[in-house]
Amino acid sequence: MAGDYVLYKKASFDDVEVDDIIVYKNSDDVFVIHRVVEKFDSYLICQGDNNPIEDSDKITDSMIFGKYIKTIGILSIFSGGISKNLIFLVIVLIFIVMIVMQVISIVIKNKTEKIKHDACEERKLMLEQLKQEILKEELAKLKEKNKDN
């Protein structure tokens, strides 16, 4: 599949057997991964597992890169093989996360301001009560002083 990466182990003509899957470069200079269906003294005949006919090239030692190990599709994300739907989904999710973070920030700011405002109001109330107590005490002292005179 386009964008996938293939792991293969370097191998020569002598290392390859019938039913091995090999990586080779064909006569059109294109990399091919196909199964060996026949082995002769100087060349191989390959065929894709989903192809009804054998490859037209006779694969020689100089064309062989190695034996196929496995395909890694996860790396296709980094090579442009990611689908447009997935890109759209990721962008939408990022946008949603940004909105949620903004809402949380506003809520925290409002609560902080309310706490500060409440604390300020509480201080004002305490000051007013303290003034009232001081005035009562001073008034009581003045009354006491007037009685003595």
N, C-alpha and C positions, 0 to 999 in steps of 0.2 A: 504494500500500500504506500502511496506517496507520503513522504515525510517520515516513514519508519526507518529505523536503523537495524542493520543486520550484523550479528556477531558471527564470525567465521574463524576457523583455525587454519592457519597456513598449511597447505598440503601440496604435494607434487603428484604427478601422474601415477607414480608407483603406489602412493598412499590411498588412492581412490579405488573403490570396489563398486560393483553393480548394486543398486539401491541406495548408494550414498547420495546425498543432496550436495551439490557443489556450487561454488560461486565462480563464474568465469566471464570473460569479456568476449563477446561474439565478434563476427567479422565486420559488423557495423559499428564496432567500438562501444557497445552498450553492455552494461553489467547484467548478467542473467543468473538466476538461481533456479536450477532445475535438477531433477533426479537422473542419475546415470542408469540407462536401461540396457546398454551393451558396452563391453570393454574389449577392444582389440589391441594388438601389439603397440600401435603408435597413436591411436586416437580413441575417443569415447563418443558414444551417441547418447544424447540426453533428451528428456521430454518433460514438460511441465506437468504436474499432477492433474491439472484441470484441462490440459490440451489433448485433443483426440489424436494428434499426429506427433511424430518425433521432430526434434529441431533439425533444421537443414544443415547446420554447421557440424563438421567433424572436429571435436574438441581435442586439441593437442596440449602437450605439457606447458607450452608457453602461454596458453590462454587461461590456464587454471590459476585461481587465486587461493582457493582453499575449500575446506568442507564447512558447510552451513552448520551453525550451532543453534541460533534462535533469533527471532525478530523482537526488537524492543520498540513498542509503540509509544511508550510514555514520553520518550524524547521528541516525539513529533510535535509536541507543544512548542518546543524551542526552535523548530525548524520551519515554522509556518504551516504545519499540517493541522492546526487547530481550526475547528469549524466556526463559522460566523455566529451560529446560535450560542456556542459556549462563550465567545467573546462578548456577545450582547448580555448574556446572563451574568458574567463577571462584572461588567460595567454597571448593570442595574443593581447588583448586590453591593458594589462599592458605593454607589449613590445612596442606597438605603442606609448603609452604615453611617455615611456622612450626615444624613438627615437626623438619624437617631442620636448621634453624638452631639449635634447642634441643639436638639431638643433637651437632652440631658444637661448640657452646658447652661441653657437658659433657665431650666428648673433650678439648678444648683445656685445660679446667680440670684434668682428671685428669693429663694429660701434664705440665702446669706444676707441679702438686703433686709428681709423681714426680721431676721434674728437681730441684726444691728439696730433696726428701727425700734423693735420691742425693747431691747436693752436700753436704748436712749430714753424711751418713754418711761421705763421703770426707774431710771436714774432721776428723771425730772420729778416723778411722783415721790420718790424718796426724799429729794431735796425739799419739795413742798411740805411734806410731813415734818421734816426736820425743822424747817422754818416755823411751822405752826407750833411745834413743841417748844422751840426757843422763845417764841413770842409769848406763849402761855407762861413759861418760867419767868420771863422778864416782867410780864404783867403781874404775876403773883408776887414777885419781889417788890414791885412798885406799890402794890396794895399793902403789903406788909410794912413798907417803909412809911406810907401815909398813915397807917394805923398808929405807928409809934410816934409820929409827930403830932 
